[in-house]
C-alpha cells in the first residue's frame, strides 16, 4: 500500500513539473522617445487573454504565458500603438518597449469635468 502511495506521489510531482515547464514569461521596461519611463501603459497579448500594466518605474511582467508566438501590443494615451511578434518558450523573454508620441491622435481625447 505504501509503495502505491509513493508511486502516485512521484507521478503527481512529475506531472506538475512538466505542466510548469510549458509556460514562460515576458518582462521589460516601457520608455518614451527621450528614455523616460512610462507608468500605466497597457501591455497585452492579442491571441490570449493575458496582459499587464507598467508600474511606476515603467516595468512590466506577464507571467504564465503558454509557449508559442504572439503579437504583443502596448497602448498609452498620446502615443502610437506598439506591436511586435514575440516567441515565448519556457524561460523569460525580455522585450523593452519604446513608444512614439502621436500628436495627431491626441486631438481625439475628450476631457469632461463635473463640479
MOPAC internal coordinates of N, CA, C and O (Angstrom, degrees):
PM7 1SCF
backbone

  N    0.0000 0     0.00 0     0.00 0    0    0    0
  C    1.4490 1     0.00 0     0.00 0    1    0    0
  C    1.5304 1   110.85 1     0.00 0    2    1    0
  O    1.2310 1   120.68 1   138.26 1    3    2    1
  N    1.3270 1   116.31 1   -41.74 1    3    2    1
  C    1.4570 1   120.71 1  -179.68 1    5    3    2
  C    1.5270 1   110.25 1   -66.12 1    6    5    3
  O    1.2310 1   120.21 1   142.17 1    7    6    5
  N    1.3171 1   117.21 1   -37.83 1    7    6    5
  C    1.4674 1   121.08 1   178.16 1    9    7    6
  C    1.5285 1   110.71 1   -61.90 1   10    9    7
  O    1.2310 1   119.88 1   140.22 1   11   10    9
  N    1.3272 1   117.84 1   -39.78 1   11   10    9
  C    1.4639 1   121.71 1   179.36 1   13   11   10
  C    1.5316 1   110.62 1   -65.34 1   14   13   11
  O    1.2310 1   120.58 1   138.79 1   15   14   13
  N    1.3231 1   116.50 1   -41.21 1   15   14   13
  C    1.4617 1   120.37 1   179.51 1   17   15   14
  C    1.5262 1   109.83 1   -66.32 1   18   17   15
  O    1.2310 1   120.26 1   137.95 1   19   18   17
  N    1.3376 1   117.12 1   -42.05 1   19   18   17
  C    1.4531 1   120.25 1   178.51 1   21   19   18
  C    1.5224 1   111.30 1   -63.62 1   22   21   19
  O    1.2310 1   120.21 1   139.18 1   23   22   21
  N    1.3222 1   117.21 1   -40.82 1   23   22   21
  C    1.4615 1   121.76 1   178.08 1   25   23   22
  C    1.5308 1   110.58 1   -64.76 1   26   25   23
  O    1.2310 1   120.19 1   136.73 1   27   26   25
  N    1.3180 1   117.24 1   -43.27 1   27   26   25
  C    1.4583 1   121.56 1   178.18 1   29   27   26
  C    1.5322 1   110.49 1   -62.52 1   30   29   27
  O    1.2310 1   120.38 1   137.77 1   31   30   29
  N    1.3242 1   116.88 1   -42.23 1   31   30   29
  C    1.4595 1   121.17 1   178.18 1   33   31   30
  C    1.5180 1   111.60 1   -64.02 1   34   33   31
  O    1.2310 1   120.16 1   137.92 1   35   34   33
  N    1.3134 1   117.30 1   -42.08 1   35   34   33
  C    1.4634 1   121.74 1   178.40 1   37   35   34
  C    1.5247 1   111.11 1   -63.08 1   38   37   35
  O    1.2310 1   120.36 1   136.06 1   39   38   37
  N    1.3174 1   116.92 1   -43.94 1   39   38   37
  C    1.4727 1   120.59 1   178.69 1   41   39   38
  C    1.5261 1   111.57 1   -62.91 1   42   41   39
  O    1.2310 1   120.34 1   139.22 1   43   42   41
  N    1.3264 1   116.95 1   -40.78 1   43   42   41
  C    1.4707 1   119.18 1  -179.62 1   45   43   42
  C    1.5251 1   110.85 1   -66.91 1   46   45   43
  O    1.2310 1   119.49 1   143.70 1   47   46   45
  N    1.3315 1   118.57 1   -36.30 1   47   46   45
  C    1.4603 1   121.26 1   177.18 1   49   47   46
  C    1.5193 1   110.68 1   -65.89 1   50   49   47
  O    1.2310 1   120.37 1   136.41 1   51   50   49
  N    1.3198 1   116.89 1   -43.59 1   51   50   49
  C    1.4629 1   120.68 1   179.58 1   53   51   50
  C    1.5219 1   110.78 1   -63.32 1   54   53   51
  O    1.2310 1   119.84 1   137.00 1   55   54   53
  N    1.3159 1   117.91 1   -43.00 1   55   54   53
  C    1.4655 1   121.35 1   179.46 1   57   55   54
  C    1.5232 1   111.38 1   -66.18 1   58   57   55
  O    1.2310 1   119.98 1   140.37 1   59   58   57
  N    1.3284 1   117.65 1   -39.63 1   59   58   57
  C    1.4677 1   119.06 1  -179.55 1   61   59   58
  C    1.5207 1   111.00 1   -68.84 1   62   61   59
  O    1.2310 1   119.66 1   142.92 1   63   62   61
  N    1.3303 1   118.25 1   -37.08 1   63   62   61
  C    1.4627 1   121.08 1   177.80 1   65   63   62
  C    1.5162 1   110.19 1   -65.65 1   66   65   63
  O    1.2310 1   119.75 1   138.39 1   67   66   65
  N    1.3158 1   118.08 1   -41.61 1   67   66   65
  C    1.4649 1   120.22 1   179.55 1   69   67   66
  C    1.5218 1   111.15 1   -68.92 1   70   69   67
  O    1.2310 1   119.73 1   149.42 1   71   70   69
  N    1.3277 1   118.12 1   -30.58 1   71   70   69
  C    1.4661 1   120.19 1   177.00 1   73   71   70
  C    1.5196 1   110.85 1   -69.01 1   74   73   71
  O    1.2310 1   119.99 1   140.71 1   75   74   73
  N    1.3225 1   117.63 1   -39.29 1   75   74   73
  C    1.4551 1   120.51 1   178.26 1   77   75   74
  C    1.5198 1   111.64 1   -70.04 1   78   77   75
  O    1.2310 1   119.69 1   153.09 1   79   78   77
  N    1.2973 1   118.19 1   -26.91 1   79   78   77
  C    1.4654 1   121.31 1  -177.66 1   81   79   78
  C    1.5206 1   111.97 1   -74.32 1   82   81   79
  O    1.2310 1   119.62 1   170.68 1   83   82   81
  N    1.3197 1   118.33 1    -9.32 1   83   82   81
  C    1.4549 1   121.59 1  -177.47 1   85   83   82
  C    1.5251 1   113.26 1   -90.04 1   86   85   83
  O    1.2310 1   119.73 1  -175.68 1   87   86   85
  N    1.3256 1   118.12 1     4.32 1   87   86   85
  C    1.4562 1   120.41 1  -179.52 1   89   87   86
  C    1.5265 1   110.39 1  -124.65 1   90   89   87
  O    1.2310 1   121.51 1   -21.93 1   91   90   89
  N    1.3107 1   114.71 1   158.07 1   91   90   89
  C    1.4597 1   121.38 1   177.09 1   93   91   90
  C    1.5131 1   108.86 1  -136.22 1   94   93   91
  O    1.2310 1   120.57 1    12.64 1   95   94   93
  N    1.3076 1   116.52 1  -167.36 1   95   94   93
  C    1.4593 1   120.36 1   177.56 1   97   95   94
  C    1.5250 1   109.62 1  -145.05 1   98   97   95
  O    1.2310 1   121.71 1   -22.21 1   99   98   97
  N    1.3262 1   114.34 1   157.79 1   99   98   97
  C    1.4645 1   122.34 1   178.38 1  101   99   98
  C    1.5219 1   106.99 1  -121.08 1  102  101   99
  O    1.2310 1   120.75 1   -48.08 1  103  102  101
  N    1.3128 1   116.16 1   131.92 1  103  102  101
  C    1.4514 1   120.87 1  -179.47 1  105  103  102
  C    1.5250 1   109.82 1  -140.46 1  106  105  103
  O    1.2310 1   120.62 1   -20.82 1  107  106  105
  N    1.3231 1   116.42 1   159.18 1  107  106  105
  C    1.4515 1   119.74 1   179.27 1  109  107  106
  C    1.5178 1   111.69 1   172.80 1  110  109  107
  O    1.2310 1   121.38 1     6.76 1  111  110  109
  N    1.3307 1   114.96 1  -173.24 1  111  110  109
  C    1.4601 1   122.45 1   179.63 1  113  111  110
  C    1.5270 1   108.43 1  -126.20 1  114  113  111
  O    1.2310 1   120.74 1   -41.24 1  115  114  113
  N    1.3319 1   116.19 1   138.76 1  115  114  113
  C    1.4624 1   121.90 1   178.93 1  117  115  114
  C    1.5227 1   108.66 1  -103.90 1  118  117  115
  O    1.2310 1   120.93 1   -53.60 1  119  118  117
  N    1.3483 1   115.83 1   126.40 1  119  118  117
  C    1.4605 1   121.10 1   178.85 1  121  119  118
  C    1.5261 1   110.12 1  -130.83 1  122  121  119
  O    1.2310 1   121.03 1   -13.05 1  123  122  121
  N    1.3262 1   115.63 1   166.95 1  123  122  121
  C    1.4641 1   120.14 1   173.21 1  125  123  122
  C    1.5259 1   108.61 1   -96.95 1  126  125  123
  O    1.2310 1   120.57 1     8.39 1  127  126  125
  N    1.3319 1   116.52 1  -171.61 1  127  126  125
  C    1.4644 1   121.31 1  -177.18 1  129  127  126
  C    1.5269 1   113.05 1   -63.82 1  130  129  127
  O    1.2310 1   120.42 1   155.97 1  131  130  129
  N    1.3453 1   116.81 1   -24.03 1  131  130  129
  C    1.4654 1   121.59 1  -178.67 1  133  131  130
  C    1.5248 1   112.74 1   -92.20 1  134  133  131
  O    1.2310 1   120.13 1  -179.19 1  135  134  133
  N    1.3327 1   117.36 1     0.81 1  135  134  133
  C    1.4519 1   120.86 1  -179.62 1  137  135  134
  C    1.5151 1   114.25 1    86.91 1  138  137  135
  O    1.2310 1   120.08 1  -174.71 1  139  138  137
  N    1.3338 1   117.45 1     5.29 1  139  138  137
  C    1.4630 1   121.37 1   178.05 1  141  139  138
  C    1.5257 1   108.91 1   -79.49 1  142  141  139
  O    1.2310 1   119.90 1   -42.65 1  143  142  141
  N    1.3233 1   117.80 1   137.35 1  143  142  141
  C    1.4627 1   121.07 1   179.40 1  145  143  142
  C    1.5222 1   110.39 1   -71.74 1  146  145  143
  O    1.2310 1   120.98 1   -30.93 1  147  146  145
  N    1.3241 1   115.74 1   149.07 1  147  146  145
  C    1.4595 1   121.75 1  -178.30 1  149  147  146
  C    1.5350 1   110.06 1  -118.54 1  150  149  147
  O    1.2310 1   119.68 1   -66.61 1  151  150  149
  N    1.3309 1   118.21 1   113.39 1  151  150  149
  C    1.4658 1   120.55 1   176.05 1  153  151  150
  C    1.5247 1   110.94 1   -84.75 1  154  153  151
  O    1.2310 1   120.62 1   -30.34 1  155  154  153
  N    1.3137 1   116.42 1   149.66 1  155  154  153
  C    1.4625 1   121.32 1   175.03 1  157  155  154
  C    1.5123 1   115.91 1    81.92 1  158  157  155
  O    1.2310 1   119.53 1  -164.69 1  159  158  157
  N    1.3273 1   118.51 1    15.31 1  159  158  157
  C    1.4646 1   121.61 1   177.56 1  161  159  158
  C    1.5230 1   108.47 1   -77.02 1  162  161  159
  O    1.2310 1   120.38 1   -46.07 1  163  162  161
  N    1.3321 1   116.88 1   133.93 1  163  162  161
  C    1.4649 1   121.43 1   178.06 1  165  163  162
  C    1.5189 1   109.73 1   -85.90 1  166  165  163
  O    1.2310 1   120.49 1   -55.52 1  167  166  165
  N    1.3235 1   116.67 1   124.48 1  167  166  165
  C    1.4549 1   122.60 1   179.14 1  169  167  166
  C    1.5205 1   107.27 1  -122.88 1  170  169  167
  O    1.2310 1   120.26 1   -50.77 1  171  170  169
  N    1.3346 1   117.10 1   129.23 1  171  170  169
  C    1.4590 1   120.11 1  -179.10 1  173  171  170
  C    1.5231 1   110.30 1  -145.56 1  174  173  171
  O    1.2310 1   121.61 1   -18.07 1  175  174  173
  N    1.3192 1   114.52 1   161.93 1  175  174  173
  C    1.4536 1   121.58 1   174.37 1  177  175  174
  C    1.5172 1   106.89 1  -103.81 1  178  177  175
  O    1.2310 1   120.04 1   -57.19 1  179  178  177
  N    1.3282 1   117.53 1   122.81 1  179  178  177
  C    1.4637 1   121.98 1  -173.51 1  181  179  178
  C    1.5203 1   113.56 1   -60.65 1  182  181  179
  O    1.2310 1   119.56 1   138.63 1  183  182  181
  N    1.3029 1   118.44 1   -41.37 1  183  182  181
  C    1.4550 1   121.93 1  -171.20 1  185  183  182
  C    1.5295 1   114.04 1   -75.81 1  186  185  183
  O    1.2310 1   120.03 1   156.80 1  187  186  185
  N    1.3152 1   117.56 1   -23.20 1  187  186  185
  C    1.4671 1   121.38 1  -179.01 1  189  187  186
  C    1.5219 1   108.91 1  -132.02 1  190  189  187
  O    1.2310 1   120.36 1   -12.13 1  191  190  189
  N    1.3027 1   116.91 1   167.87 1  191  190  189
  C    1.4678 1   120.49 1  -175.99 1  193  191  190
  C    1.5210 1   111.29 1   -93.90 1  194  193  191
  O    1.2310 1   120.48 1  -122.98 1  195  194  193
  N    1.3143 1   116.68 1    57.02 1  195  194  193
  C    1.4538 1   122.03 1   175.65 1  197  195  194
  C    1.5191 1   109.25 1  -121.27 1  198  197  195
  O    1.2310 1   120.93 1   -35.19 1  199  198  197
  N    1.3080 1   115.83 1   144.81 1  199  198  197
  C    1.4496 1   119.59 1   178.65 1  201  199  198
  C    1.5102 1   111.15 1  -172.00 1  202  201  199
  O    1.2310 1   121.14 1     2.23 1  203  202  201
  N    1.3153 1   115.43 1  -177.77 1  203  202  201
  C    1.4603 1   121.78 1  -179.86 1  205  203  202
  C    1.5189 1   108.58 1  -160.28 1  206  205  203
  O    1.2310 1   121.19 1    -7.97 1  207  206  205
  N    1.3096 1   115.33 1   172.03 1  207  206  205
  C    1.4642 1   122.08 1   173.08 1  209  207  206
  C    1.5226 1   107.44 1  -124.09 1  210  209  207
  O    1.2310 1   120.81 1   -35.29 1  211  210  209
  N    1.3210 1   116.05 1   144.71 1  211  210  209
  C    1.4593 1   119.13 1   179.82 1  213  211  210
  C    1.5289 1   109.79 1   -71.71 1  214  213  211
  O    1.2310 1   120.94 1   -35.46 1  215  214  213
  N    1.3342 1   115.80 1   144.54 1  215  214  213
  C    1.4622 1   120.91 1  -179.09 1  217  215  214
  C    1.5320 1   110.23 1   -84.34 1  218  217  215
  O    1.2310 1   120.12 1    11.15 1  219  218  217
  N    1.3154 1   117.37 1  -168.85 1  219  218  217
  C    1.4656 1   121.34 1  -176.00 1  221  219  218
  C    1.5220 1   112.97 1   -65.25 1  222  221  219
  O    1.2310 1   120.07 1   159.19 1  223  222  221
  N    1.3317 1   117.47 1   -20.81 1  223  222  221
  C    1.4631 1   121.88 1   177.02 1  225  223  222
  C    1.5276 1   112.18 1   -95.92 1  226  225  223
  O    1.2310 1   120.01 1  -173.09 1  227  226  225
  N    1.3432 1   117.59 1     6.91 1  227  226  225
  C    1.4550 1   121.81 1  -179.92 1  229  227  226
  C    1.5185 1   114.20 1    80.07 1  230  229  227
  O    1.2310 1   119.73 1  -173.43 1  231  230  229
  N    1.3269 1   118.12 1     6.57 1  231  230  229
  C    1.4606 1   121.91 1  -177.80 1  233  231  230
  C    1.5235 1   110.72 1   -87.67 1  234  233  231
  O    1.2310 1   120.89 1   -34.03 1  235  234  233
  N    1.3264 1   115.91 1   145.97 1  235  234  233
  C    1.4582 1   120.89 1   175.80 1  237  235  234
  C    1.5248 1   109.20 1  -139.80 1  238  237  235
  O    1.2310 1   120.84 1   -24.24 1  239  238  237
  N    1.3331 1   116.00 1   155.76 1  239  238  237
  C    1.4555 1   122.60 1   175.72 1  241  239  238
  C    1.5145 1   108.55 1  -147.07 1  242  241  239
  O    1.2310 1   120.82 1   -52.31 1  243  242  241
  N    1.3148 1   116.05 1   127.69 1  243  242  241
  C    1.4590 1   122.23 1   173.15 1  245  243  242
  C    1.5256 1   105.76 1  -111.65 1  246  245  243
  O    1.2310 1   120.38 1   -61.56 1  247  246  245
  N    1.3369 1   116.88 1   118.44 1  247  246  245
  C    1.4588 1   120.72 1  -175.44 1  249  247  246
  C    1.5284 1   111.24 1  -107.16 1  250  249  247
  O    1.2310 1   121.02 1   -13.82 1  251  250  249
  N    1.3263 1   115.65 1   166.18 1  251  250  249
  C    1.4625 1   124.11 1   178.07 1  253  251  250
  C    1.5224 1   112.59 1    56.55 1  254  253  251
  O    1.2310 1   120.66 1  -135.32 1  255  254  253
  N    1.3229 1   116.34 1    44.68 1  255  254  253
  C    1.4655 1   121.40 1   178.51 1  257  255  254
  C    1.5255 1   107.87 1   -88.84 1  258  257  255
  O    1.2310 1   119.76 1   -57.58 1  259  258  257
  N    1.3326 1   118.07 1   122.42 1  259  258  257
  C    1.4616 1   119.85 1   177.22 1  261  259  258
  C    1.5295 1   110.88 1   -61.62 1  262  261  259
  O    1.2310 1   120.61 1   -30.82 1  263  262  261
  N    1.3210 1   116.43 1   149.18 1  263  262  261
  C    1.4590 1   119.51 1   179.74 1  265  263  262
  C    1.5161 1   110.16 1   -61.49 1  266  265  263
  O    1.2310 1   120.58 1   -38.55 1  267  266  265
  N    1.3229 1   116.50 1   141.45 1  267  266  265
  C    1.4560 1   121.93 1  -179.73 1  269  267  266
  C    1.5147 1   110.87 1   152.06 1  270  269  267
  O    1.2310 1   121.21 1     4.11 1  271  270  269
  N    1.3261 1   115.29 1  -175.89 1  271  270  269
  C    1.4645 1   121.88 1   178.56 1  273  271  270
  C    1.5219 1   108.79 1  -109.89 1  274  273  271
  O    1.2310 1   120.84 1   -47.40 1  275  274  273
  N    1.3275 1   116.00 1   132.60 1  275  274  273
  C    1.4561 1   122.11 1  -175.93 1  277  275  274
  C    1.5260 1   109.92 1  -135.56 1  278  277  275
  O    1.2310 1   121.23 1   -16.82 1  279  278  277
  N    1.3359 1   115.26 1   163.18 1  279  278  277
  C    1.4593 1   121.90 1   172.19 1  281  279  278
  C    1.5265 1   106.87 1  -100.33 1  282  281  279
  O    1.2310 1   120.69 1   -64.30 1  283  282  281
  N    1.3333 1   116.28 1   115.70 1  283  282  281
  C    1.4557 1   121.88 1   177.19 1  285  283  282
  C    1.5202 1   108.22 1   -89.33 1  286  285  283
  O    1.2310 1   120.47 1   -50.22 1  287  286  285
  N    1.3245 1   116.71 1   129.78 1  287  286  285
  C    1.4669 1   122.75 1  -177.75 1  289  287  286
  C    1.5232 1   108.60 1  -122.55 1  290  289  287
  O    1.2310 1   120.78 1   -49.44 1  291  290  289
  N    1.3356 1   116.11 1   130.56 1  291  290  289
  C    1.4666 1   121.65 1   176.42 1  293  291  290
  C    1.5258 1   108.06 1  -121.91 1  294  293  291
  O    1.2310 1   120.53 1   -50.27 1  295  294  293
  N    1.3353 1   116.59 1   129.73 1  295  294  293
  C    1.4584 1   121.23 1  -179.61 1  297  295  294
  C    1.5233 1   109.88 1  -131.86 1  298  297  295
  O    1.2310 1   121.23 1   -35.04 1  299  298  297
  N    1.3399 1   115.24 1   144.96 1  299  298  297
  C    1.4558 1   122.56 1   178.53 1  301  299  298
  C    1.5179 1   107.63 1  -157.02 1  302  301  299
  O    1.2310 1   120.06 1   -42.49 1  303  302  301
  N    1.3163 1   117.49 1   137.51 1  303  302  301
  C    1.4591 1   122.01 1  -178.05 1  305  303  302
  C    1.5299 1   110.63 1   -59.09 1  306  305  303
  O    1.2310 1   121.39 1   -50.94 1  307  306  305
  N    1.3332 1   114.94 1   129.06 1  307  306  305
  C    1.4520 1   120.59 1   178.62 1  309  307  306
  C    1.5171 1   113.81 1    91.56 1  310  309  307
  O    1.2310 1   120.29 1  -179.49 1  311  310  309
  N    1.3392 1   117.05 1     0.51 1  311  310  309
  C    1.4581 1   121.89 1  -179.50 1  313  311  310
  C    1.5248 1   110.15 1  -129.15 1  314  313  311
  O    1.2310 1   120.81 1   -27.53 1  315  314  313
  N    1.3348 1   116.06 1   152.47 1  315  314  313
  C    1.4568 1   121.17 1   178.10 1  317  315  314
  C    1.5218 1   110.23 1   -69.66 1  318  317  315
  O    1.2310 1   121.30 1   -31.57 1  319  318  317
  N    1.3357 1   115.12 1   148.43 1  319  318  317
  C    1.4563 1   120.80 1   178.29 1  321  319  318
  C    1.5272 1   109.79 1   -66.35 1  322  321  319
  O    1.2310 1   120.50 1   -43.92 1  323  322  321
  N    1.3302 1   116.64 1   136.08 1  323  322  321
  C    1.4620 1   123.41 1   179.14 1  325  323  322
  C    1.5228 1   107.96 1  -106.06 1  326  325  323
  O    1.2310 1   120.35 1   -52.38 1  327  326  325
  N    1.3347 1   116.94 1   127.62 1  327  326  325
  C    1.4562 1   121.84 1   177.45 1  329  327  326
  C    1.5248 1   108.92 1  -132.30 1  330  329  327
  O    1.2310 1   120.80 1   -44.83 1  331  330  329
  N    1.3257 1   116.08 1   135.17 1  331  330  329
  C    1.4610 1   120.46 1   178.83 1  333  331  330
  C    1.5190 1   108.64 1  -153.90 1  334  333  331
  O    1.2310 1   120.81 1   -41.63 1  335  334  333
  N    1.3385 1   116.06 1   138.37 1  335  334  333
  C    1.4618 1   121.16 1   174.45 1  337  335  334
  C    1.5213 1   108.73 1   -75.02 1  338  337  335
  O    1.2310 1   120.79 1   -42.87 1  339  338  337
  N    1.3179 1   116.09 1   137.13 1  339  338  337
  C    1.4599 1   121.04 1   179.66 1  341  339  338
  C    1.5266 1   108.39 1  -136.47 1  342  341  339
  O    1.2310 1   120.89 1   -45.46 1  343  342  341
  N    1.3211 1   115.90 1   134.54 1  343  342  341
  C    1.4587 1   121.26 1   178.49 1  345  343  342
  C    1.5208 1   108.31 1  -103.67 1  346  345  343
  O    1.2310 1   121.07 1   -56.55 1  347  346  345
  N    1.3233 1   115.56 1   123.45 1  347  346  345
  C    1.4539 1   121.85 1  -176.50 1  349  347  346
  C    1.5210 1   108.90 1  -106.77 1  350  349  347
  O    1.2310 1   121.23 1   -50.06 1  351  350  349
  N    1.3254 1   115.24 1   129.94 1  351  350  349
  C    1.4572 1   121.78 1   174.52 1  353  351  350
  C    1.5162 1   109.15 1  -110.19 1  354  353  351
  O    1.2310 1   120.85 1    34.71 1  355  354  353
  N    1.3160 1   115.98 1  -145.29 1  355  354  353
  C    1.4588 1   120.12 1  -178.51 1  357  355  354
  C    1.5261 1   112.75 1   -93.02 1  358  357  355
  O    1.2310 1   119.83 1  -177.85 1  359  358  357
  N    1.3116 1   117.92 1     2.15 1  359  358  357
  C    1.4671 1   121.05 1  -179.45 1  361  359  358
  C    1.5148 1   111.62 1  -111.76 1  362  361  359
  O    1.2310 1   121.85 1    25.54 1  363  362  361
  N    1.3132 1   114.07 1  -154.46 1  363  362  361
  C    1.4677 1   121.72 1  -179.34 1  365  363  362
  C    1.5219 1   109.21 1  -102.98 1  366  365  363
  O    1.2310 1   120.77 1   -52.90 1  367  366  365
  N    1.3354 1   116.13 1   127.10 1  367  366  365
  C    1.4612 1   122.28 1   176.02 1  369  367  366
  C    1.5259 1   107.03 1  -102.94 1  370  369  367
  O    1.2310 1   120.44 1   -52.94 1  371  370  369
  N    1.3312 1   116.76 1   127.06 1  371  370  369
  C    1.4647 1   120.85 1   178.02 1  373  371  370
  C    1.5188 1   109.08 1  -103.33 1  374  373  371
  O    1.2310 1   120.68 1   -57.60 1  375  374  373
  N    1.3324 1   116.30 1   122.40 1  375  374  373
  C    1.4571 1   122.33 1   179.67 1  377  375  374
  C    1.5246 1   108.51 1  -135.34 1  378  377  375
  O    1.2310 1   120.98 1   -76.06 1  379  378  377
  N    1.3368 1   115.74 1   103.94 1  379  378  377
  C    1.4585 1   120.32 1   175.68 1  381  379  378
  C    1.5214 1   108.96 1   -82.78 1  382  381  379
  O    1.2310 1   120.82 1   -38.70 1  383  382  381
  N    1.3310 1   116.04 1   141.30 1  383  382  381
  C    1.4598 1   122.37 1  -174.01 1  385  383  382
  C    1.5235 1   109.20 1  -117.38 1  386  385  383
  O    1.2310 1   120.75 1   -47.69 1  387  386  385
  N    1.3412 1   116.17 1   132.31 1  387  386  385
  C    1.4613 1   120.88 1   174.10 1  389  387  386
  C    1.5230 1   107.61 1  -118.75 1  390  389  387
  O    1.2310 1   120.55 1   -63.43 1  391  390  389
  N    1.3261 1   116.54 1   116.57 1  391  390  389
  C    1.4569 1   121.92 1  -179.37 1  393  391  390
  C    1.5206 1   110.56 1   -92.93 1  394  393  391
  O    1.2310 1   121.35 1   -35.49 1  395  394  393
  N    1.3463 1   115.03 1   144.51 1  395  394  393
  C    1.4608 1   121.81 1   177.50 1  397  395  394
  C    1.5234 1   109.37 1  -103.73 1  398  397  395
  O    1.2310 1   120.78 1   -37.20 1  399  398  397
  N    1.3227 1   116.11 1   142.80 1  399  398  397
  C    1.4591 1   120.36 1   178.15 1  401  399  398
  C    1.5141 1   110.71 1   -64.29 1  402  401  399
  O    1.2310 1   121.01 1   -34.79 1  403  402  401
  N    1.3325 1   115.67 1   145.21 1  403  402  401
  C    1.4590 1   122.17 1   177.65 1  405  403  402
  C    1.5247 1   107.67 1  -122.18 1  406  405  403
  O    1.2310 1   121.06 1   -94.85 1  407  406  405
  N    1.3106 1   115.58 1    85.15 1  407  406  405
  C    1.4627 1   120.78 1  -174.91 1  409  407  406
  C    1.5257 1   110.84 1   -65.90 1  410  409  407
  O    1.2310 1   119.63 1   141.96 1  411  410  409
  N    1.3216 1   118.31 1   -38.04 1  411  410  409
  C    1.4590 1   120.63 1  -179.59 1  413  411  410
  C    1.5179 1   111.56 1   -67.77 1  414  413  411
  O    1.2310 1   119.87 1   140.63 1  415  414  413
  N    1.3170 1   117.86 1   -39.37 1  415  414  413
  C    1.4631 1   121.55 1  -179.50 1  417  415  414
  C    1.5130 1   112.88 1   -70.45 1  418  417  415
  O    1.2310 1   119.89 1   160.60 1  419  418  417
  N    1.3118 1   117.82 1   -19.40 1  419  418  417
  C    1.4512 1   121.05 1  -178.53 1  421  419  418
  C    1.5222 1   111.63 1   -68.52 1  422  421  419
  O    1.2310 1   119.98 1   156.70 1  423  422  421
  N    1.3339 1   117.64 1   -23.30 1  423  422  421
  C    1.4590 1   120.74 1   178.49 1  425  423  422
  C    1.5244 1   111.84 1   -67.38 1  426  425  423
  O    1.2310 1   119.99 1   163.75 1  427  426  425
  N    1.3292 1   117.63 1   -16.25 1  427  426  425
  C    1.4502 1   121.27 1  -177.50 1  429  427  426
  C    1.5277 1   113.10 1   -83.49 1  430  429  427
  O    1.2310 1   119.68 1   173.35 1  431  430  429
  N    1.3358 1   118.21 1    -6.65 1  431  430  429
  C    1.4500 1   122.13 1  -178.29 1  433  431  430
  C    1.5175 1   109.74 1   -79.47 1  434  433  431
  O    1.2310 1   120.37 1   -49.42 1  435  434  433
  N    1.3310 1   116.89 1   130.58 1  435  434  433
  C    1.4619 1   122.17 1   178.20 1  437  435  434
  C    1.5240 1   108.01 1  -115.50 1  438  437  435
  O    1.2310 1   120.41 1   -53.82 1  439  438  437
  N    1.3247 1   116.82 1   126.18 1  439  438  437
  C    1.4537 1   121.90 1   179.19 1  441  439  438
  C    1.5198 1   107.69 1  -111.90 1  442  441  439
  O    1.2310 1   121.20 1   -53.24 1  443  442  441
  N    1.3192 1   115.31 1   126.76 1  443  442  441
  C    1.4576 1   120.64 1   179.79 1  445  443  442
  C    1.5204 1   108.41 1  -122.37 1  446  445  443
  O    1.2310 1   120.29 1   -47.90 1  447  446  445
  N    1.3268 1   117.06 1   132.10 1  447  446  445
  C    1.4623 1   120.84 1  -179.95 1  449  447  446
  C    1.5124 1   110.37 1  -122.61 1  450  449  447
  O    1.2310 1   121.19 1   -36.37 1  451  450  449
  N    1.3091 1   115.33 1   143.63 1  451  450  449
  C    1.4449 1   121.33 1   176.62 1  453  451  450
  C    1.5229 1   109.14 1  -122.33 1  454  453  451
  O    1.2310 1   120.89 1   -40.56 1  455  454  453
  N    1.3099 1   115.90 1   139.44 1  455  454  453
  C    1.4699 1   118.97 1  -178.46 1  457  455  454
  C    1.4968 1   112.86 1  -115.03 1  458  457  455
  O    1.2310 1   120.10 1   180.00 1  459  458  457

